[in-house]
């Protein structure tokens, strides 16, 4: 993923969200969605240089939390709880490595 493009896209979303919220004829709901989306993309932009070292189960938790934040920001505490549970489940149920593959017969 191109980090520069993600940062620019996040910045454009944030600026357009602020503009939509400040204009009298603008749609404040859409502006809020743009700002929340830019915050999530900005967080991903910050993590991107070390993204290969982050376990997949943590990424699942981040995606779940991002979906909850964008869809229903009032349920942020529930989203954090679901993200923690999904990440913990991913750590517990991680695939075994070094095992023998099953026979293909």
Secondary structure, 3 states (H helix, E strand, C coil): CCHHHHHHHHHHHHHHHHHHHHCCCCCHHHHHHHHHHHHHHHHHHHHHHHHHHCCHHHHHHHHHHHHHHHHCHHHHHHHHHHHHHHHHHHHHCCCCCCCCCCCCC
